[in-house]
Amino acid sequence: MEQEGHATSMLLPPIKADDPFVQPSMMDEKDAMTAFFLEAIDPFKIVSMAPGFMGDQDKGVVSRVPCSSEDQSLDHVLAKLRAKVETLDRIYYARCMKVSSVDRSCLHKMKLLLAIKRLERVIHGLSQENDQLLTDTRSYAQRCDLLLQKSSSSSIELEQLCQSIGESTCAVAVSEGMTTALHCSMDGQVLRDEHDKNGWRYKSLVSPDGLFTFSLSKEYPKGVDMREVMGKSWANASNSESLSSIYYDSIRARQVKQMGKKAVVIYDIVNHDATRVDRVVAVLFRAEMSNGFVIGVRSIASPPSAASEDVRPMDCTLWQRYERKKDGGFIVTSGGRLSYPSRADIEFMAVEIMCLHLRWENSVTGGLMLLP
């Protein structure tokens, strides 16, 4: 209690009004100490002073350049404040430890103990957030699965769809897909423009009528086999299990019809908040160019039976161009144009498309995804 009384007596009286440093403001010492503690004192960490900050007072050595009386008054006031801060520091930690007084060693231990307790609270909070994230993720995966099961077409519907799509329809789709893949214009409001995202150059934008367009490109060195990468990509595009492993079980592919190097595929894609399925009835094709290959997906008009309350027909064109370089390497250029009903869907896909490409790249090239 004696120590508490000493602290009270230190705080209440103001600094002498004849000190030139405080004459203009006449600030009460208690307010000054409160402001000092709020701004400069953190009881959960130890602030290391610069060498010599307190050395002259501790050692009783004065090695200063002659200064004015105003500077001496300032040093006098600061010395008083430092002494009182140190005393209040000891009182604070003594009360935390429920003891009458503490020495420097105990003070240091108490600060470490409080820092550890604070870290424990942070760890506990992060653990709770992680548990919630796992719960939300499981919930999203379950909603995706239910939506995809609900949207599955019967074998009769698939057979009817197969019969309704002829060679001429596929030829038109391939022609449109190739034209877009080779001559797609990047016009509209830019959403993202990144020049080196794990070696990828990425740009995405939205047109005034709500069409989402993106382009990604990356160069691969001579040691990577372009045909092998293209072959794996082709296999993944038409296989539901491969797509699910790459795209978090949110996409299901069903091959309806095979016609040489073309295939009619239904893609059911769960939207960003798992409230609907975007259905793409498309022709999956591959074609050779003078310096490489093109893999493309071009949607075709789907029958009315393909739509329902939770299923939205989607118009889209997707492609990957594989182009050889003179040094033996090659360039992959991925692009797409997709229609979405809301800006929220577009904003989500602007971020998600980069993540999906990194997962695709890891599935076909492995650790090479980290190469510049």
C-alpha positions as CSV (number, residue, x, y, z in Angstrom):
1,M,0.0,0.0,0.0
2,E,2.9,2.3,0.6
3,Q,3.9,1.8,-3.0
4,E,0.4,2.6,-4.2
5,G,0.4,5.8,-2.2
6,H,3.7,6.8,-3.7
7,A,2.3,6.2,-7.2
8,T,-0.8,8.3,-6.4
9,S,1.3,11.2,-5.0
10,M,3.5,11.0,-8.1
11,L,0.5,11.3,-10.5
12,L,-1.6,13.9,-8.9
13,P,0.5,17.1,-8.6
14,P,1.3,18.9,-11.9
15,I,4.9,19.6,-13.0
16,K,6.0,22.9,-11.6
17,A,4.6,25.8,-13.5
18,D,7.9,27.5,-13.4
19,D,9.4,25.0,-15.8
20,P,9.8,26.9,-19.1
21,F,9.0,23.7,-21.1
22,V,5.4,23.3,-19.8
23,Q,4.5,27.0,-19.2
24,P,2.7,27.3,-22.6
25,S,0.5,24.3,-22.1
26,M,0.1,23.8,-18.4
27,M,-0.7,20.2,-19.1
28,D,-1.6,18.2,-16.0
29,E,0.9,15.5,-15.3
30,K,-1.7,12.8,-15.1
31,D,-3.0,13.5,-18.6
32,A,0.6,13.6,-19.9
33,M,1.3,10.2,-18.3
34,T,-1.9,8.7,-19.7
35,A,-1.1,9.9,-23.2
36,F,2.4,8.6,-22.8
37,F,1.3,5.1,-21.8
38,L,-1.4,4.9,-24.5
39,E,1.1,5.9,-27.2
40,A,4.4,4.4,-26.1
41,I,4.0,1.7,-23.5
42,D,3.2,-1.9,-24.6
43,P,3.3,-4.2,-21.6
44,F,3.5,-7.3,-23.9
45,K,6.8,-6.6,-25.4
46,I,10.2,-5.2,-24.4
47,V,11.3,-2.2,-26.3
48,S,15.0,-2.1,-26.7
49,M,16.5,1.3,-26.3
50,A,19.1,2.6,-28.7
51,P,22.6,2.6,-27.2
52,G,23.2,5.6,-25.0
53,F,19.5,6.5,-24.7
54,M,19.6,6.1,-20.9
55,G,23.3,5.3,-20.5
56,D,24.3,8.7,-19.3
57,Q,21.8,8.7,-16.4
58,D,22.6,5.1,-15.4
59,K,26.3,5.7,-15.3
60,G,26.2,9.2,-14.0
61,V,28.4,10.3,-16.9
62,V,27.6,13.5,-18.7
63,S,29.1,13.8,-22.2
64,R,27.0,16.4,-23.9
65,V,27.6,19.4,-26.0
66,P,26.8,22.6,-24.1
67,C,23.1,23.4,-24.5
68,S,20.8,26.2,-23.8
69,S,18.7,26.6,-20.6
70,E,15.6,25.6,-22.6
71,D,17.3,22.3,-23.6
72,Q,18.3,21.7,-20.0
73,S,14.7,22.2,-18.9
74,L,13.5,19.7,-21.5
75,D,16.1,17.1,-20.3
76,H,15.0,17.7,-16.7
77,V,11.3,17.1,-17.5
78,L,12.1,14.0,-19.6
79,A,14.2,12.6,-16.9
80,K,11.4,13.0,-14.4
81,L,8.9,11.4,-16.8
82,R,11.3,8.5,-17.4
83,A,11.7,7.9,-13.7
84,K,8.0,7.9,-13.1
85,V,7.3,5.6,-16.1
86,E,9.8,3.1,-14.7
87,T,8.1,3.2,-11.3
88,L,4.7,2.9,-12.8
89,D,5.9,0.0,-14.9
90,R,7.0,-1.8,-11.7
91,I,3.7,-1.0,-10.0
92,Y,1.7,-2.4,-12.9
93,Y,3.6,-5.7,-13.0
94,A,3.7,-6.0,-9.3
95,R,-0.1,-5.8,-9.2
96,C,-0.2,-8.4,-12.1
97,M,1.9,-10.7,-10.0
98,K,0.0,-9.8,-6.8
99,V,3.2,-8.9,-5.0
100,S,4.3,-5.8,-3.2
101,S,7.4,-5.1,-5.4
102,V,9.4,-6.6,-8.3
103,D,13.0,-6.5,-9.3
104,R,14.3,-6.3,-12.9
105,S,14.5,-10.1,-13.2
106,C,10.9,-10.6,-12.1
107,L,9.8,-7.8,-14.3
108,H,11.3,-9.4,-17.3
109,K,9.8,-12.8,-16.5
110,M,6.4,-11.2,-16.0
111,K,6.5,-9.5,-19.4
112,L,7.4,-12.8,-21.0
113,L,4.6,-14.6,-19.2
114,L,2.1,-12.1,-20.3
115,A,3.4,-12.2,-23.9
116,I,3.0,-16.0,-23.8
117,K,-0.5,-15.7,-22.5
118,R,-1.3,-13.3,-25.3
119,L,0.1,-15.7,-27.9
120,E,-2.0,-18.5,-26.4
121,R,-5.1,-16.4,-26.9
122,V,-4.1,-15.6,-30.5
123,I,-3.4,-19.3,-31.1
124,H,-6.8,-20.2,-29.6
125,G,-8.5,-17.7,-31.8
126,L,-6.7,-18.9,-35.0
127,S,-7.7,-22.5,-34.1
128,Q,-11.3,-21.5,-33.8
129,E,-11.2,-19.7,-37.2
130,N,-9.5,-22.8,-38.8
131,D,-12.2,-25.1,-37.4
132,Q,-14.9,-22.7,-38.8
133,L,-13.1,-22.7,-42.2
134,L,-13.1,-26.5,-42.3
135,T,-16.8,-26.6,-41.4
136,D,-17.6,-24.1,-44.2
137,T,-15.5,-26.0,-46.7
138,R,-17.1,-29.3,-45.9
139,S,-20.5,-27.6,-46.1
140,Y,-19.6,-26.1,-49.5
141,A,-18.4,-29.5,-50.8
142,Q,-21.6,-31.1,-49.6
143,R,-23.8,-28.5,-51.3
144,C,-21.8,-29.0,-54.5
145,D,-22.4,-32.7,-54.4
146,L,-26.1,-32.3,-53.7
147,L,-26.5,-29.8,-56.5
148,L,-24.6,-32.0,-59.0
149,Q,-26.6,-35.1,-58.1
150,K,-29.9,-33.1,-58.4
151,S,-28.9,-31.7,-61.8
152,S,-27.8,-35.1,-63.3
153,S,-29.7,-35.9,-66.5
154,S,-31.2,-39.3,-66.9
155,S,-29.9,-41.8,-69.5
156,I,-33.0,-41.1,-71.7
157,E,-32.3,-37.3,-71.7
158,L,-28.7,-37.9,-72.6
159,E,-29.7,-40.2,-75.5
160,Q,-32.1,-37.6,-76.8
161,L,-29.4,-35.0,-76.6
162,C,-26.9,-37.3,-78.4
163,Q,-29.4,-37.8,-81.3
164,S,-30.2,-34.0,-81.6
165,I,-26.6,-33.0,-82.1
166,G,-25.3,-33.7,-85.6
167,E,-22.0,-33.4,-87.5
168,S,-23.0,-30.0,-88.9
169,T,-23.7,-28.5,-85.5
170,C,-20.3,-29.7,-84.3
171,A,-18.5,-28.3,-87.3
172,V,-20.1,-24.9,-86.7
173,A,-19.1,-25.0,-83.1
174,V,-15.5,-25.9,-84.0
175,S,-15.2,-23.1,-86.5
176,E,-16.5,-20.6,-84.0
177,G,-14.2,-21.9,-81.3
178,M,-11.1,-21.8,-83.5
179,T,-11.9,-18.2,-84.7
180,T,-12.3,-17.0,-81.1
181,A,-9.2,-18.9,-79.9
182,L,-7.0,-17.3,-82.6
183,H,-8.6,-13.8,-82.8
184,C,-10.2,-13.0,-79.4
185,S,-10.1,-9.3,-78.6
186,M,-9.4,-8.1,-75.1
187,D,-11.7,-5.2,-74.8
188,G,-13.6,-4.0,-71.7
189,Q,-13.1,-3.0,-68.1
190,V,-9.9,-4.5,-66.8
191,L,-10.3,-6.6,-63.7
192,R,-6.8,-8.0,-63.3
193,D,-3.6,-7.4,-65.1
194,E,-0.7,-9.4,-63.6
195,H,2.7,-9.9,-65.4
196,D,4.3,-12.6,-63.3
197,K,2.0,-14.9,-61.3
198,N,4.1,-18.1,-60.9
199,G,5.4,-17.4,-64.4
200,W,2.0,-16.7,-65.9
201,R,1.0,-13.4,-67.5
202,Y,-2.7,-12.9,-66.6
203,K,-5.3,-10.4,-67.8
204,S,-9.1,-10.5,-67.3
205,L,-11.8,-8.0,-68.1
206,V,-15.6,-7.6,-68.3
207,S,-17.5,-6.2,-71.3
208,P,-20.4,-3.8,-70.9
209,D,-22.9,-6.6,-71.5
210,G,-21.4,-8.8,-68.7
211,L,-19.1,-11.1,-70.7
212,F,-16.1,-12.3,-68.7
213,T,-12.9,-12.6,-70.8
214,F,-9.5,-13.8,-69.7
215,S,-6.1,-14.6,-71.1
216,L,-3.2,-16.4,-69.5
217,S,0.2,-17.2,-71.1
218,K,3.4,-18.9,-69.9
219,E,6.6,-20.1,-71.6
220,Y,8.0,-23.5,-70.9
221,P,11.6,-24.6,-71.5
222,K,13.0,-27.1,-74.0
223,G,13.0,-30.0,-71.5
224,V,9.1,-30.0,-71.2
225,D,7.4,-32.2,-73.8
226,M,4.6,-30.1,-75.4
227,R,2.8,-33.1,-76.8
228,E,2.7,-34.8,-73.4
229,V,1.3,-31.7,-71.7
230,M,-1.3,-31.3,-74.5
231,G,-2.2,-35.0,-74.3
232,K,-2.8,-34.8,-70.5
233,S,-4.8,-31.7,-70.9
234,W,-7.0,-33.4,-73.5
235,A,-7.6,-36.4,-71.2
236,N,-8.4,-34.2,-68.3
237,A,-10.9,-32.1,-70.2
238,S,-13.2,-35.1,-71.0
239,N,-12.8,-37.1,-67.8
240,S,-15.1,-36.3,-64.9
241,E,-12.8,-37.9,-62.3
242,S,-9.8,-35.9,-63.5
243,L,-11.7,-32.7,-63.5
244,S,-13.0,-33.3,-60.0
245,S,-9.5,-33.9,-58.7
246,I,-8.3,-30.7,-60.2
247,Y,-11.3,-28.4,-59.6
248,Y,-12.4,-29.3,-56.0
249,D,-15.4,-31.5,-57.0
250,S,-17.2,-28.4,-58.2
251,I,-17.2,-29.5,-61.9
252,R,-18.6,-32.7,-63.4
253,A,-18.0,-33.7,-67.1
254,R,-20.0,-36.3,-69.0
255,Q,-19.1,-37.3,-72.5
256,V,-22.3,-37.6,-74.6
257,K,-20.9,-38.4,-78.1
258,Q,-17.6,-39.1,-79.7
259,M,-16.9,-38.1,-83.3
260,G,-13.2,-38.5,-84.2
261,K,-11.2,-35.7,-82.7
262,K,-14.4,-34.1,-81.4
263,A,-16.6,-35.0,-78.5
264,V,-19.9,-33.6,-77.2
265,V,-19.5,-33.0,-73.5
266,I,-21.8,-31.7,-70.8
267,Y,-20.0,-29.7,-68.1
268,D,-21.9,-29.0,-64.9
269,I,-20.2,-26.2,-62.9
270,V,-21.3,-25.2,-59.4
271,N,-21.3,-21.4,-59.0
272,H,-19.2,-19.6,-56.3
273,D,-21.8,-19.9,-53.5
274,A,-23.2,-23.3,-54.4
275,T,-26.7,-22.0,-55.1
276,R,-26.9,-23.1,-58.8
277,V,-25.3,-25.2,-61.5
278,D,-24.1,-23.6,-64.7
279,R,-24.5,-26.2,-67.5
280,V,-22.4,-26.1,-70.6
281,V,-23.3,-28.4,-73.5
282,A,-20.2,-28.1,-75.6
283,V,-18.1,-29.5,-78.4
284,L,-14.6,-30.4,-77.2
285,F,-12.2,-30.3,-80.0
286,R,-8.5,-30.3,-80.9
287,A,-6.8,-29.0,-84.0
288,E,-3.3,-28.6,-85.4
289,M,-1.7,-25.3,-86.3
290,S,1.4,-24.7,-88.2
291,N,3.4,-24.3,-85.0
292,G,1.4,-26.3,-82.5
293,F,-2.1,-27.3,-81.3
294,V,-5.3,-25.9,-80.1
295,I,-7.6,-27.6,-77.5
296,G,-11.0,-25.9,-77.4
297,V,-14.5,-26.0,-75.9
298,R,-17.3,-24.2,-77.6
299,S,-20.8,-24.3,-76.2
300,I,-23.8,-25.1,-78.4
301,A,-27.5,-24.4,-77.9
302,S,-28.9,-26.9,-75.4
303,P,-32.5,-28.2,-75.4
304,P,-35.0,-26.6,-73.0
305,S,-35.0,-29.7,-70.9
306,A,-31.4,-29.0,-69.9
307,A,-32.5,-26.0,-67.9
308,S,-34.3,-26.0,-64.5
309,E,-34.7,-23.9,-61.4
310,D,-31.2,-24.8,-60.2
311,V,-29.6,-25.2,-63.6
312,R,-28.6,-22.3,-65.9
313,P,-27.5,-22.9,-69.5
314,M,-24.1,-21.2,-70.0
315,D,-22.6,-19.8,-73.2
316,C,-18.8,-20.0,-73.2
317,T,-15.8,-20.6,-75.3
318,L,-12.5,-21.9,-73.7
319,W,-9.2,-22.7,-75.4
320,Q,-5.6,-23.5,-74.9
321,R,-3.0,-22.8,-77.6
322,Y,0.3,-24.7,-77.6
323,E,2.9,-22.9,-79.8
324,R,6.4,-24.0,-80.4
325,K,9.4,-21.7,-79.9
326,K,12.6,-21.6,-82.0
327,D,14.7,-22.6,-79.0
328,G,12.7,-25.9,-78.5
329,G,10.4,-24.7,-75.8
330,F,6.8,-23.7,-76.2
331,I,4.2,-21.2,-75.0
332,V,0.8,-22.1,-73.5
333,T,-1.9,-19.5,-74.0
334,S,-5.2,-20.1,-72.2
335,G,-8.2,-18.0,-72.8
336,G,-12.0,-17.9,-72.4
337,R,-15.2,-16.0,-72.8
338,L,-18.0,-16.8,-70.4
339,S,-21.4,-15.3,-69.7
340,Y,-22.4,-14.8,-66.1
341,P,-25.7,-13.4,-64.7
342,S,-24.1,-11.2,-62.0
343,R,-21.0,-9.1,-61.2
344,A,-20.4,-11.2,-58.1
345,D,-19.9,-14.3,-60.3
346,I,-17.5,-12.4,-62.5
347,E,-15.5,-11.0,-59.7
348,F,-15.2,-14.4,-58.2
349,M,-14.1,-16.0,-61.4
350,A,-11.5,-13.3,-62.0
351,V,-9.7,-14.6,-58.9
352,E,-10.6,-18.3,-59.3
353,I,-9.4,-18.7,-62.9
354,M,-5.8,-18.1,-61.8
355,C,-6.1,-20.7,-59.0
356,L,-7.7,-23.3,-61.4
357,H,-4.9,-22.8,-63.9
358,L,-2.2,-23.4,-61.3
359,R,-4.0,-26.6,-60.3
360,W,-4.3,-27.7,-63.9
361,E,-0.6,-26.9,-64.5
362,N,0.4,-28.9,-61.5
363,S,-1.6,-31.9,-62.8
364,V,0.1,-31.9,-66.2
365,T,3.7,-30.7,-65.4
366,G,4.1,-31.3,-61.7
367,G,6.7,-29.2,-59.9
368,L,7.4,-27.2,-63.0
369,M,4.6,-24.9,-62.1
370,L,7.0,-22.9,-60.0
371,L,9.5,-22.3,-62.8
372,P,9.6,-18.7,-64.1
